[in-house]
Each structure stands twice: as structure tokens, then as C-alpha cells.
Amino acid sequence: MKNTISFLIALLLLAPLTKASIINLVPPIKKITIYWDASLSMKDKDIDKELTLLDVYFQNRPNVEVDLITFSNSVDVQQRFTIVNSNWNDLKEILLKTTYDGVAFYDVLLEDKESDMIFLFTDGVEILDKLILNKITPTFIINSTKKANFKVLIKQSHLSKGKYINLTKIDLKKALSLLNIDNVKVVNVKTTKEVLKMKENTIKREIKENIVKGIVYDSEGALVGATITVNGKFVGVVSNEKGEFSINATQGDILTISYLGKITKEIIVEESPLVEILLSNDENELDEVVVKGEREEEIIDLGYGKIAKKKLGYAVQSIGSEDLPEGRDDNISLHGKFSGVTSYGQSEDISQIVFRANSILLNVFPLILVDGIPIRRSSSVGSVQLTNFIDPKNIAKITILKGLAATNRWGSEGANGVILITTKSSLAGGKNKNSQNTALAKDNDFTENLSSISTAINEKYIDELKEFKTLNEVCNHYLKQRIYYLDNLLYFVNISDFILQFGNKEIASKILSNILELYPQDITLFKLVAYKAEQQQDFFFAKRIYEKIAKLKPRDAQSYRDLALSYQETGYYQKALDIYKKMLNKDYLGVDFSGIQKVITNEMRGLILRHKDKLDLSGIPEFYLNDVDYDARIVVEYNDNEAEFELQFVNPQKKFFSWSHTKAVNEMRLYEEKDQGFNTEEFLLVDAEKGQWQINIESEMNQHKKPIVLKYTVYKNYGKASETKEVRVIILNAIKEKQVLGNIRI
């Protein structure tokens, strides 16, 4: 019996294998899953080739079951079709009606599907996440675009034991052979007139402008995805795989060319038909700033540098030598000399006092500067640094700054206030006999009548959409309309806000995400989209963006702060706490968090106070468990740390103080932001005067080349169960004069 079986096996092994017999060895295909990428970058694919491929395939697989899944930000269609006698018209109709909008979320590909094989139609462009396949079922990746992520598509198809079919490089017969279909007659599939009409690359623009063409490259060759914008017009494009671009611009326009990690360059459009732009590596240096004054102004020395009194904008308290206690040779006491100042430590020495409003912060003691030089200060955990080395008789003036006045100028170092000591020695030889009064800020009465920032969008494309009553009608017109605005950086922001009025957050986010598809290398635009997503309360979308930014900018302090806050908003409280702890413990090597230490400290406290029952608080200092009592917490963030603007805080008594984020006034702050990689500041109203506070804003970004936005967040009852939050996102470019940013009722 064994000999008979062995003989039969030998005959089978020796028998010649014909082509027909090989085909018969291929397992029968009974069920297929088709993933159809419907993101914006797929709008330029060759739909004719893809449909022809499927048509011939179904001629040779006449009876098969197909699960269709079209996806971008979300799954748009999930439907099962039964193909009988090669009739796949219902499936084809759905594919022809597909609209290409948004960014591809590839996590849908990880689902388990009971299929014999998978077809994935995609270009593999990775914006927010990686293209990773479920390796259970062989996946055949089909691409017909020239700007595909070829390396990823080849790798993933190989890992899934499938094939990569590049329809831009091979003909249909070769493509079909990779699907185990040979000796077939290839036919052409004609698309409908509607699809042809929607092919955006064949539609003429309504507005005819001159086309400027160019090439962007660096020392290693062409740069793919460089951003090219026209200054002052919000017009922009990105370079292709050869570094080439074309943009609507006229002679005399200024083009700005930028790329992540490269120094931004500006060129003037001239008569040359082709421009070549070489970008060099960014050495992370701040450009030199030259400030020219128009007239002489009164100058105040506040320790960190001199500043015009007019720019100071807030009231400070100051005493001269005649006000200091007499007969004290050992240390300096300010007992009874300033309002809101109390002793906290072991003596009445100036190093042991606190300013009442800020006594709840980390180190309760203020920063002390002697003749502009900071000295070591006491620590809340026991270290005492007395000022008995200073001769009280040599003191000419003492000035104290509290709250916003201190925080704005010294960041986290000034969180507990600042004491400025000016000695008589430093004034020796000075001509100004009244120097002791120079720290007093006068003329800070607010008398202006300002208008509020308008939220109305006065654009032609919005007026067109207002003519339609239903969401479906609006979306259909948007898809036809957007062809003319693909290079307008604010178009998708405004359309997204308009769509949100219909209550559909999913579509609003999808439209907003098109900015990421069009400008995949611009981190400032990633932040713009994240800010808008948060304003629209799509916190999971914002989280995906912040996760991507953290991967792209791992040495920026802001990346981790934004990620931790995003995890808070989406319910990942322990993950948020773990990030805050690492930031405060300096566990992220090479990242400097000093510029936003105050911000992350407050946010960690707020997280613990609101969600302590959901957190592992082992090892957390008791300080973080103490309640906070802020009248209001104001946080401003901006998508570019070179944004120049000024905030003005007006109290109920119509007295104002200002915080300037400009090179002319606050150059060191801008340098620190660029060096450490952060773009956030917070302002605390503590023991604030009752009534209405007004926050005004003045922008210097009117002529900037691309949208610069500011996210303005106001917290009330911070850290409590009753906490409320108001978020506004403002386009700084659109602010042409000082306007009211918001009002806060205390």
C-alpha cells in the first residue's frame, strides 16, 4: 500500500505542469474587500485606468462578493455588493460618485476582514498617521497618481504578501497579470460626463492671472512639498516630486518659499519665465533687529533692559531711600511699605516676603534684581537666601511688580512678582535727579472707543453658499466651487466654520483637514488646523495633529505641552499626567521647558484637581492637591512664534497695562521662544478688581505672507468641577487696527 502511494506521488511530481494547471492551483477568489482612498490628494488620480482594471478583473471573476469601504477622515461608504455574471454596475456607480475631500486616516485598514484578498486604492500619502496594513490577508495596492508615497506602498504590499500595482508605470495587461489574470482583451471604460466635469485639472480658472513657474532645491537636489506663497494674497502652492511649482502671480509680487528645517527665502517676481530657488539649512538664529526711533521718549530701566514709559503700560509701586526704615544695617525690610506684601519666612528680610496674590504658586518668593542683576532667592522648601549683603543705606529706590506686570516681562521667573533694587552707587554720576520716579507709570488711563473683532466672513464664496438651504446642497456646491480656491489658505477655514452652522462636525473637520493635504510640510498651518479643531470641539482630530507635530518637532517644548493638554481634552488623563511629570522633571533630554514652566505647572494642577479620582497620584507633591482660586486664567497661543502683536488689559477702573509680543519691545522673549520651541503665554487675574475687564489686541501682521492665528482661551473657575472655557481663534493678518479681543466679567 505504501509503495502504491509513493508511486502515485512520484507520478504527480514528474508530470509536466501546464499553465492551466498552475492557474487551477490558485485558491478560488470568492470574497474581496476594496478600500478606496477618498482623501483630497486622490482627486488627481487616473480614474479611467482604475475602473478599467476592475472591469476586466470582474470579467474574469464573474461571481464574487465585494465589501467596499471608502475612507478619508472617516468611513464614508461601507457597503456589500454581490457580483453576478460580471455585472458590477452598482459598485461602479458608487465609485464614480466618490468625492475626494479631507485627509486619509489609515487606521481603518487594521480591521480584520474575512476576505480572500484585499484591493487598496491609495497614493499612500501619510499626513497624520502611518500606512500600516493588517497582515492577515494578501493586499494588492493599486496606485494611479504620480505623487504617491512609492516606498511605503511597495513595502506594505510586500509585508502583506500582496503586490504593488503602479498604474503610472505599467500597462493594464501587466497589472492584470500581477492579479493572476492573463490572456485577456483589455477594454477601455469610459467615465460619465459628470466625472469628466469634476476633473479639476481640465477646468479653466475664472480669474486669469500670470503663471510663474519655478524649481525649489537644496544642496541634495529637488525639494518635494516646499510651500510657495504670494505675500499679502493668501495664495500658495507646494512643489511636486521634481521640486517644480506654478503659481498665480504678477510681476512685482513677492514670493515666499519655505520648507521645514530650511531658511525661508523671499524673491521678487520679474520677467523671467522660470525661477530657481536654493534653500539652505536653518541654523536656528534670530535675525538682527534694528529699531529706529522717531522722537526722544522717557526711558525706564526695569532691570531686564530699558524701555519707553509709553510702552510699559502698567502701574508699579516704588519707594525711595527716604521711605526705608532708619537704623537698619543688617537687612532690608519692606514691612508696611507696599500693599499686598506680607512676611512668609523666618524674618522680615526682603528675601522672605511674598505678594499675597501669587502665594499659591510653586516657589512663593519673588525674583530680586539688584541694579538689573538677579540674585539667588529663597526656596519654598527650606533654602533661605538673605539680602544682608546689601547695605540699606546704599539703596536709592525699590520697585515691586506684581501679577501681569511681573509675569509678562520675566516669564516663569517673575511668576511670584519681581523686586527691583536700584543702588545709589549705580546712579553715581547720573544727570537725572528725579531718577527715583522713573519706574512710575503714568498716563495709563484708557479712553479709546474700540470695535470688537468681527466674526462675519465677507467673501464671495460664502455668499454663494448662503443661497442654499440644505447641507447636501451646500456640500455639492462647495465641491464645484473649491476648484477655484485651492491656493487660498483661508478658504477651507471659512468653509469649515460655515458648514459647522449645520451641526455636522464630521464634514467641517474633513474640509478643514484639506489644508494638511495641500501643505504637508508647514507646521504653522498644522497648528492653525489644530486650533480650529479645538474651537470646533473636535478634540480627537486635534489630538491626531498634536501627535504628528510631536513626532516632527521632538525638541520643541510646545510639542509636549500641546500633547498633554490634548490628552486631557480627550479623556486620557493618566497619559496627560505622565507627560506633565516628565516635563517638570526634565525627563525629555535636550528639551528646555523653562519658558512654559508656569503654564504646564498650572495645567498639571488643573488636571489633578478636576480628575484626581481617575489618576495615580503616587509621588505627586501635596502642593498640586491644593485648590487654586483664580478669578480668570487667560491663555494665548499663536501658530508662529514670530507673530507680532500686543495685548492690552483694561481693568474696571479703565486703567490699562500691556504685554507686547514684538521684536521691537520684547526681542529676548521672541528669541527664547524660537530657541526653546514654544508659543504660549498665560495671564492670571488673581484678587482682581470686580467688574468688567477688557482685553484689546493690536497686530503687526497685516502684510504677512501666510495666515498667522492666535488662539485665545479664557478659563473661569479653573481647576473646579464648574470650570468653564471660552475659545476664540483670531486671524492676526485681518486686524488692521486695535480692536477688542474679549471681555471678562469678574
QUIWO-V512452 format. One record per residue. N is the residue number from 1. RES is the residue in one letter. PHI is phi in degrees with one decimal (999 if undefined). OMEGA is omega in whole degrees, 0 to 359 (* if undefined). NEAR is the number of other ideal C-beta (glycine too) atoms within 8 Angstrom. Layout:
N|RES|PHI|OMEGA|NEAR  N|RES|PHI|OMEGA|NEAR
//
This chain:
1|M|999|179|4  2|K|-61.4|180|5  3|N|-64.7|180|6  4|T|-65.0|179|7  5|I|-63.6|179|8  6|S|-62.8|180|8  7|F|-65.0|180|8  8|L|-65.7|178|8  9|I|-63.3|179|8  10|A|-62.9|178|8  11|L|-61.3|179|8  12|L|-64.5|180|7  13|L|-70.1|182|6  14|L|-84.0|183|5  15|A|-68.0|179|6  16|P|-66.3|179|3  17|L|-90.7|177|5  18|T|-83.0|179|6  19|K|-60.2|180|6  20|A|-63.6|181|6  21|S|-68.2|178|8  22|I|-64.5|179|9  23|I|-61.4|181|8  24|N|-66.3|179|6  25|L|-75.1|179|5  26|V|-68.7|181|7  27|P|-57.0|180|4  28|P|-64.5|179|5  29|I|-96.7|181|9  30|K|-111.3|183|6  31|K|-141.8|182|11  32|I|-127.0|170|14  33|T|-112.3|177|13  34|I|-111.5|171|12  35|Y|-98.6|186|13  36|W|-118.3|181|12  37|D|-67.8|182|13  38|A|-113.4|178|13  39|S|-76.3|187|13  40|L|-60.4|183|12  41|S|-65.3|180|12  42|M|-85.2|183|13  43|K|-65.8|183|7  44|D|-97.7|182|9  45|K|-73.5|180|11  46|D|-90.2|184|9  47|I|-62.9|180|10  48|D|-61.2|181|10  49|K|-64.8|182|10  50|E|-66.2|179|13  51|L|-69.5|177|13  52|T|-63.8|178|13  53|L|-57.6|180|14  54|L|-66.7|181|10  55|D|-62.1|180|12  56|V|-67.8|179|14  57|Y|-60.2|181|11  58|F|-71.9|172|12  59|Q|-64.7|181|9  60|N|-96.3|172|9  61|R|-126.4|192|10  62|P|-67.6|183|10  63|N|-130.3|184|6  64|V|-153.2|177|11  65|E|-100.6|184|10  66|V|-126.1|170|14  67|D|-100.1|180|14  68|L|-101.9|176|14  69|I|-132.2|174|12  70|T|-100.0|188|12  71|F|-148.1|166|13  72|S|-146.6|174|16  73|N|-64.8|180|10  74|S|-144.8|175|8  75|V|-79.5|183|8  76|D|-87.6|180|8  77|V|-133.8|173|10  78|Q|-139.3|190|6  79|Q|-145.8|180|7  80|R|-105.6|179|7  81|F|-125.2|174|11  82|T|-109.5|181|6  83|I|-86.3|179|14  84|V|-125.4|180|6  85|N|53.9|176|5  86|S|66.8|181|7  87|N|-85.6|181|6  88|W|-120.5|184|12  89|N|-60.7|180|6  90|D|-63.6|178|7  91|L|-64.7|180|11  92|K|-60.3|181|11  93|E|-62.5|178|8  94|I|-63.9|180|12  95|L|-64.4|180|10  96|L|-67.7|181|12  97|K|-87.4|182|6  98|T|-61.5|173|11  99|T|-102.4|185|6  100|Y|-106.1|188|10  101|D|-154.8|175|11  102|G|90.8|183|14  103|V|-116.6|184|13  104|A|-80.2|170|12  105|F|-101.3|188|12  106|Y|-83.1|182|11  107|D|-63.8|177|6  108|V|-63.2|183|10  109|L|-74.1|183|11  110|L|-86.2|180|8  111|E|-69.1|177|6  112|D|-78.1|179|5  113|K|-123.7|178|9  114|E|-83.3|182|4  115|S|-131.7|175|10  116|D|-81.4|176|9  117|M|-159.4|182|12  118|I|-124.9|170|15  119|F|-105.8|175|11  120|L|-118.7|178|13  121|F|-96.6|184|12  122|T|-160.4|172|12  123|D|-98.2|176|13  124|G|71.2|180|13  125|V|-68.9|184|12  126|E|-100.5|180|10  127|I|-100.3|183|11  128|L|-110.2|178|10  129|D|-147.7|183|10  130|K|-88.1|174|6  131|L|-83.2|178|13  132|I|-129.7|185|7  133|L|-98.7|168|11  134|N|-75.2|189|11  135|K|-82.1|184|6  136|I|-69.7|186|4  137|T|-114.1|177|11  138|P|-55.4|183|8  139|T|-118.9|177|14  140|F|-101.9|183|15  141|I|-94.6|182|14  142|I|-113.4|180|12  143|N|-131.9|177|16  144|S|-130.0|178|10  145|T|-106.3|182|12  146|K|-85.3|182|7  147|K|-108.4|183|9  148|A|-86.7|176|12  149|N|-89.7|192|10  150|F|-59.4|183|8  151|K|-60.5|181|6  152|V|-66.2|182|11  153|L|-63.6|179|17  154|I|-64.4|183|9  155|K|-63.2|185|8  156|Q|-68.7|178|14  157|S|-65.3|179|13  158|H|-67.0|182|9  159|L|-64.5|181|8  160|S|-90.3|180|13  161|K|63.3|176|6  162|G|-112.2|180|12  163|K|-136.1|172|8  164|Y|-102.0|183|11  165|I|-113.7|182|13  166|N|-97.6|184|10  167|L|-72.2|175|14  168|T|-84.8|184|9  169|K|-117.4|183|4  170|I|-122.1|179|7  171|D|-83.4|186|6  172|L|-66.8|179|11  173|K|-63.5|178|8  174|K|-65.7|179|8  175|A|-61.4|180|13  176|L|-68.0|179|15  177|S|-64.6|177|9  178|L|-68.3|176|9  179|L|-99.0|178|10  180|N|64.4|176|7  181|I|-124.7|182|9  182|D|-126.1|174|7  183|N|54.1|177|2  184|V|-120.1|178|10  185|K|-89.2|182|3  186|V|-81.2|179|10  187|V|-114.7|178|7  188|N|-95.4|178|6  189|V|-105.6|181|8  190|K|-92.8|179|5  191|T|-83.0|183|9  192|T|-75.5|178|7  193|K|-61.1|180|5  194|E|-63.2|179|7  195|V|-65.6|179|10  196|L|-60.1|180|9  197|K|-67.5|182|7  198|M|-79.6|178|8  199|K|-66.9|192|8  200|E|-70.5|182|9  201|N|-77.1|179|5  202|T|-108.0|183|5  203|I|-93.6|180|8  204|K|-78.3|178|3  205|R|-72.8|178|8  206|E|-73.5|182|4  207|I|-105.3|181|6  208|K|-89.3|177|3  209|E|-134.1|178|8  210|N|-69.6|179|7  211|I|-102.1|176|8  212|V|-103.8|179|12  213|K|-112.8|181|9  214|G|-164.9|180|13  215|I|-133.6|177|13  216|V|-112.8|181|14  217|Y|-150.2|172|11  218|D|-126.5|185|11  219|S|-65.7|182|4  220|E|-103.4|178|3  221|G|129.7|185|6  222|A|-64.6|177|11  223|L|-105.8|178|13  224|V|-89.5|176|8  225|G|86.2|173|9  226|A|-66.9|182|17  227|T|-96.3|179|14  228|I|-119.7|181|14  229|T|-127.6|175|14  230|V|-100.9|183|14  231|N|-57.2|174|12  232|G|79.0|184|7  233|K|-119.7|184|7  234|F|55.4|178|10  235|V|-107.3|182|12  236|G|-156.2|176|14  237|V|-140.1|174|10  238|V|-123.6|181|13  239|S|-76.8|182|15  240|N|-85.9|185|10  241|E|-66.4|177|7  242|K|-100.6|182|7  243|G|79.7|185|14  244|E|-86.9|175|10  245|F|-152.6|170|14  246|S|-140.1|186|8  247|I|-145.7|177|13  248|N|-76.2|179|11  249|A|-158.1|180|12  250|T|-115.5|181|7  251|Q|-58.9|182|7  252|G|99.8|175|5  253|D|-64.9|177|12  254|I|-106.9|176|11  255|L|-95.2|174|17  256|T|-112.2|182|13  257|I|-114.9|182|14  258|S|-134.8|179|10  259|Y|-155.8|182|13  260|L|-56.1|179|7  261|G|88.6|180|5  262|K|-117.1|177|13  263|I|-76.1|180|8  264|T|-65.4|182|7  265|K|-127.0|176|9  266|E|-119.2|178|10  267|I|-134.9|178|9  268|I|-95.7|180|8  269|V|-70.9|179|12  270|E|-116.6|185|5  271|E|-80.9|182|4  272|S|-59.9|182|5  273|P|-72.2|183|4  274|L|-141.4|178|7  275|V|-113.8|177|11  276|E|-118.5|185|7  277|I|-122.3|176|12  278|L|-103.4|178|7  279|L|-103.9|178|13  280|S|-106.5|183|8  281|N|-66.7|178|7  282|D|-80.9|180|7  283|E|-89.5|175|5  284|N|61.2|178|5  285|E|-113.4|178|4  286|L|-81.8|179|8  287|D|-61.0|177|4  288|E|-65.3|182|4  289|V|-110.0|176|8  290|V|-114.4|181|4  291|V|-110.5|179|5  292|K|-112.3|179|4  293|G|-90.6|181|6  294|E|-86.5|181|3  295|R|-154.3|181|4  296|E|-73.5|179|3  297|E|-126.1|177|8  298|E|-67.3|186|7  299|I|-107.8|178|9  300|I|-118.2|177|12  301|D|-97.1|182|9  302|L|-105.1|177|13  303|G|92.4|179|8  304|Y|-84.0|181|8  305|G|151.9|182|7  306|K|-89.5|182|6  307|I|-150.0|177|10  308|A|-64.9|182|9  309|K|-57.2|181|13  310|K|-61.1|181|8  311|K|-80.6|183|9  312|L|-63.2|168|13  313|G|77.9|178|10  314|Y|-137.1|181|11  315|A|-84.2|176|9  316|V|-127.4|177|12  317|Q|-109.0|184|8  318|S|-147.4|173|12  319|I|-130.3|178|10  320|G|-98.4|184|8  321|S|-62.3|181|10  322|E|-68.2|181|4  323|D|-92.6|181|6  324|L|-77.4|179|12  325|P|-59.9|180|7  326|E|-87.7|174|4  327|G|78.1|179|4  328|R|-102.3|180|10  329|D|-109.5|187|6  330|D|-96.0|180|4  331|N|-150.4|185|12  332|I|-106.9|178|13  333|S|-120.8|177|9  334|L|-113.8|184|13  335|H|-57.1|177|7  336|G|76.6|184|3  337|K|-94.7|182|9  338|F|-132.6|176|8  339|S|-75.1|176|4  340|G|74.3|181|9  341|V|-114.5|181|11  342|T|-134.1|176|7  343|S|-77.2|183|9  344|Y|-129.5|189|9  345|G|-99.7|189|11  346|Q|-89.2|181|4  347|S|-154.7|177|8  348|E|-90.6|180|9  349|D|-57.4|183|13  350|I|-57.7|180|12  351|S|-74.4|185|13  352|Q|-112.4|179|14  353|I|-103.0|176|15  354|V|-134.1|174|14  355|F|-96.0|191|13  356|R|-47.2|187|9  357|A|-65.3|186|9  358|N|-107.3|186|15  359|S|-70.4|182|10  360|I|-98.2|183|6  361|L|-85.9|188|10  362|L|-53.9|175|7  363|N|-88.0|190|8  364|V|-73.0|188|10  365|F|-83.8|182|14  366|P|-76.3|174|15  367|L|-79.9|180|13  368|I|-117.5|176|13  369|L|-121.7|177|14  370|V|-108.0|184|9  371|D|52.9|176|9  372|G|86.5|183|7  373|I|-106.8|180|6  374|P|-70.1|178|6  375|I|-113.7|178|9  376|R|-63.7|182|3  377|R|-118.1|180|11  378|S|-67.2|179|10  379|S|-114.1|179|8  380|S|-67.2|183|8  381|V|-99.7|170|4  382|G|129.4|182|5  383|S|-76.5|181|6  384|V|-113.5|179|9  385|Q|-122.9|182|9  386|L|-72.8|179|10  387|T|-104.5|183|12  388|N|-72.1|175|7  389|F|-79.9|180|4  390|I|-96.3|178|11  391|D|-77.0|181|6  392|P|-56.2|181|11  393|K|-72.8|181|6  394|N|-94.0|182|9  395|I|-87.5|178|15  396|A|-94.9|187|12  397|K|-163.0|172|14  398|I|-129.5|180|15  399|T|-123.0|176|12  400|I|-119.0|177|16  401|L|-123.7|181|12  402|K|-127.0|174|10  403|G|59.1|184|11  404|L|-59.3|183|11  405|A|-57.9|180|12  406|A|-85.0|184|16  407|T|-60.6|185|13  408|N|-63.0|186|9  409|R|-94.0|183|11  410|W|-117.7|177|10  411|G|58.0|183|13  412|S|-65.5|179|10  413|E|-65.7|181|7  414|G|-99.9|186|15  415|A|-60.7|181|11  416|N|-100.4|182|14  417|G|102.0|182|14  418|V|-135.8|174|14  419|I|-114.1|180|12  420|L|-105.0|179|13  421|I|-113.0|177|13  422|T|-110.2|181|14  423|T|-91.4|177|12  424|K|-65.5|180|9  425|S|-61.3|182|7  426|S|-69.9|181|8  427|L|-94.1|182|10  428|A|-58.1|180|6  429|G|87.2|180|3  430|G|-72.4|182|6  431|K|-92.2|185|3  432|N|-86.9|183|6  433|K|-70.1|181|4  434|N|-102.5|186|6  435|S|-63.1|182|11  436|Q|-65.7|181|10  437|N|-99.6|186|7  438|T|-70.2|180|12  439|A|-86.8|179|11  440|L|-82.9|180|8  441|A|-94.3|178|13  442|K|-115.2|176|5  443|D|54.8|178|6  444|N|-107.7|174|11  445|D|-80.4|180|7  446|F|-91.3|183|10  447|T|-125.7|185|4  448|E|-78.2|175|5  449|N|-114.3|188|2  450|L|-106.2|174|8  451|S|-91.5|178|6  452|S|-81.2|178|6  453|I|-65.8|183|10  454|S|-80.8|176|5  455|T|-98.0|180|4  456|A|-70.4|180|4  457|I|-109.7|182|8  458|N|-97.3|180|4  459|E|-129.2|181|7  460|K|-58.6|184|5  461|Y|-67.3|176|11  462|I|-72.1|178|12  463|D|-60.1|179|8  464|E|-63.0|183|9  465|L|-68.8|180|13  466|K|-66.9|180|6  467|E|-74.6|183|5  468|F|-102.7|187|8  469|K|-100.6|184|3  470|T|-104.7|179|6  471|L|-61.9|180|9  472|N|-61.5|179|6  473|E|-65.6|180|9  474|V|-62.4|181|13  475|C|-64.8|179|10  476|N|-63.3|179|8  477|H|-71.1|177|11  478|Y|-57.0|182|12  479|L|-64.0|176|10  480|K|-79.5|185|8  481|Q|-74.3|190|11  482|R|-63.1|180|11  483|I|-54.2|185|8  484|Y|-87.0|186|8  485|Y|-128.3|183|9  486|L|-64.2|179|9  487|D|-101.6|176|9  488|N|-99.9|189|8  489|L|-67.9|182|14  490|L|-100.2|183|9  491|Y|-57.8|184|11  492|F|-69.0|175|11  493|V|-63.0|183|13  494|N|-69.2|179|12  495|I|-65.3|179|14  496|S|-60.3|178|14  497|D|-63.2|180|12  498|F|-65.8|179|11  499|I|-61.7|183|15  500|L|-62.6|178|11  501|Q|-62.4|179|6  502|F|-87.3|176|7  503|G|83.4|182|5  504|N|-104.0|182|9  505|K|-67.8|182|10  506|E|-64.0|180|8  507|I|-69.1|179|10  508|A|-59.4|179|14  509|S|-67.8|180|15  510|K|-61.9|180|13  511|I|-65.1|179|14  512|L|-61.8|184|14  513|S|-69.4|177|14  514|N|-59.5|178|13  515|I|-60.1|180|13  516|L|-67.2|178|14  517|E|-67.6|184|13  518|L|-79.5|183|10  519|Y|-132.7|188|11  520|P|-73.4|182|10  521|Q|-107.7|188|9  522|D|-102.6|182|11  523|I|-65.4|180|9  524|T|-63.1|178|10  525|L|-76.7|173|14  526|F|-59.7|180|12  527|K|-67.6|177|14  528|L|-55.9|181|13  529|V|-64.0|179|13  530|A|-64.0|178|13  531|Y|-59.9|181|13  532|K|-66.1|178|13  533|A|-61.6|178|14  534|E|-66.2|178|13  535|Q|-61.0|179|10  536|Q|-84.3|177|13  537|Q|64.2|171|6  538|D|-98.1|189|11  539|F|-72.1|179|11  540|F|-71.4|175|7  541|F|-64.5|178|11  542|A|-60.5|180|13  543|K|-59.9|180|13  544|R|-63.8|179|11  545|I|-68.7|181|15  546|Y|-65.7|176|13  547|E|-63.7|178|11  548|K|-67.2|180|12  549|I|-61.0|180|15  550|A|-61.5|177|12  551|K|-75.7|182|6  552|L|-79.4|184|8  553|K|-127.1|186|10  554|P|-72.3|179|8  555|R|-101.3|178|6  556|D|-91.4|179|10  557|A|-59.9|183|14  558|Q|-60.7|183|12  559|S|-57.5|184|13  560|Y|-78.5|177|14  561|R|-62.8|181|16  562|D|-62.8|181|12  563|L|-66.9|179|14  564|A|-62.7|180|15  565|L|-65.4|179|10  566|S|-65.9|176|13  567|Y|-63.9|175|13  568|Q|-58.7|185|11  569|E|-64.7|183|10  570|T|-104.5|173|9  571|G|88.9|177|4  572|Y|-91.4|190|8  573|Y|-66.9|182|12  574|Q|-68.3|177|9  575|K|-62.5|178|9  576|A|-63.8|181|13  577|L|-62.1|180|13  578|D|-61.2|179|8  579|I|-68.9|178|12  580|Y|-58.7|180|13  581|K|-61.8|179|11  582|K|-64.6|179|10  583|M|-64.1|183|16  584|L|-71.7|177|11  585|N|-89.4|179|6  586|K|58.9|181|7  587|D|-85.3|176|7  588|Y|-90.5|186|9  589|L|-62.6|176|4  590|G|81.2|181|4  591|V|-113.5|182|14  592|D|-102.8|182|7  593|F|-102.4|186|15  594|S|-60.8|183|8  595|G|-68.1|180|12  596|I|-123.6|181|14  597|Q|-60.9|180|10  598|K|-63.1|181|12  599|V|-64.0|184|12  600|I|-70.5|176|14  601|T|-64.4|179|11  602|N|-64.7|181|13  603|E|-69.7|177|13  604|M|-66.9|178|13  605|R|-63.7|179|11  606|G|-59.9|178|13  607|L|-61.2|182|14  608|I|-66.6|182|14  609|L|-65.3|182|11  610|R|-85.8|189|10  611|H|-131.8|185|8  612|K|-60.1|181|9  613|D|-72.6|181|4  614|K|-106.8|189|6  615|L|-120.6|170|11  616|D|-88.5|186|5  617|L|-100.7|179|8  618|S|-62.8|180|4  619|G|83.8|179|3  620|I|-83.9|179|9  621|P|-58.9|183|4  622|E|-60.8|180|6  623|F|-51.4|184|6  624|Y|-72.8|180|9  625|L|-94.0|180|9  626|N|-78.7|180|7  627|D|-63.5|173|6  628|V|-108.4|182|11  629|D|-139.6|178|5  630|Y|-96.3|172|11  631|D|-67.6|176|7  632|A|-162.0|173|14  633|R|-119.9|183|12  634|I|-114.5|180|14  635|V|-121.7|175|13  636|V|-117.7|177|13  637|E|-131.7|182|11  638|Y|-141.0|189|14  639|N|-78.3|179|13  640|D|-141.8|183|8  641|N|-74.4|171|9  642|E|-96.8|176|6  643|A|-63.1|181|13  644|E|-116.5|181|9  645|F|-158.6|178|15  646|E|-135.8|176|11  647|L|-101.1|179|13  648|Q|-126.3|181|14  649|F|-103.7|182|13  650|V|-114.5|182|11  651|N|-83.4|183|11  652|P|-60.5|178|9  653|Q|-89.7|178|6  654|K|62.2|169|9  655|K|-102.8|185|10  656|F|-122.1|168|13  657|F|-141.9|191|14  658|S|-124.1|172|12  659|W|-128.4|186|11  660|S|-106.1|174|10  661|H|-114.4|180|13  662|T|-134.8|177|11  663|K|-65.5|183|8  664|A|-66.4|186|7  665|V|-106.0|189|9  666|N|-130.3|186|9  667|E|-59.5|182|10  668|M|-62.9|178|8  669|R|-60.5|180|9  670|L|-63.3|178|14  671|Y|-64.7|180|9  672|E|-63.4|179|10  673|E|-61.4|180|12  674|K|-68.9|182|11  675|D|-69.6|183|8  676|Q|-92.1|180|14  677|G|76.2|175|12  678|F|-140.2|183|12  679|N|-153.1|183|11  680|T|-143.0|169|11  681|E|-143.0|177|10  682|E|-121.3|178|11  683|F|-131.9|183|13  684|L|-111.5|171|12  685|L|-98.1|183|13  686|V|-123.3|186|10  687|D|51.6|185|6  688|A|-74.7|177|10  689|E|-64.1|182|7  690|K|-74.7|181|5  691|G|126.7|183|9  692|Q|-99.2|174|8  693|W|-96.8|180|15  694|Q|-117.4|178|10  695|I|-111.7|180|15  696|N|-108.2|180|12  697|I|-139.8|176|16  698|E|-130.8|186|11  699|S|-114.0|175|11  700|E|-114.8|186|7  701|M|-107.1|185|12  702|N|-54.6|185|8  703|Q|-102.1|184|5  704|H|-69.4|189|10  705|K|-73.1|181|9  706|K|-144.2|185|13  707|P|-60.9|173|12  708|I|-111.1|186|14  709|V|-120.2|177|13  710|L|-123.1|175|13  711|K|-100.1|186|15  712|Y|-115.8|183|14  713|T|-122.8|178|12  714|V|-117.0|177|11  715|Y|-103.5|170|14  716|K|-117.9|184|8  717|N|56.2|186|8  718|Y|-60.4|178|12  719|G|81.2|181|11  720|K|-110.4|179|9  721|A|-62.1|181|4  722|S|-90.4|182|5  723|E|-56.8|174|12  724|T|-122.0|183|7  725|K|-144.0|175|8  726|E|-118.6|182|7  727|V|-122.6|173|9  728|R|-130.7|176|10  729|V|-119.1|187|11  730|I|-114.3|174|13  731|I|-83.6|184|10  732|L|-65.6|180|14  733|N|-60.7|185|11  734|A|-84.2|182|6  735|I|-89.8|184|15  736|K|-100.5|178|5  737|E|-153.1|180|5  738|K|-62.6|181|8  739|Q|-138.6|178|12  740|V|-81.6|178|12  741|L|-82.8|180|11  742|G|-175.7|177|10  743|N|-125.9|180|8  744|I|-128.1|179|11  745|R|-95.7|180|6  746|I|-103.6|*|12
//
